[in-house]
Amino acid sequence: NPFNNTTRLSYDLPEAVNVKIQIYDLSGRLVITLTNGKYEAGHHYVTWDADNFATGIYLVRMRAGEFESVRKVTLLK
């Protein structure tokens, strides 16, 4: 899961829903919203260019319809 400057976050949707993917630092502060909109069913991805962010652990929060997930990612420079 460690990445250097950019990472690609992929997801599959069984139906059309609103998707919001946000990145938080460990203090819980929102640092960027990667996407916020309606997507059709199928495979999708969003790229996070973290070139201007500090090395560390971040939380990726995804909401898609009723589904919600939070995962840790590590940015290494």
PyMOL commands that set and color helices and strands:
alter all, ss='L'
color gray80, all
select strands_A, chain A and resi 6-13+17-25+30-39+42-49+56-64+67-75
alter strands_A, ss='S'
color yellow, strands_A
deselect
rebuild
show_as cartoon
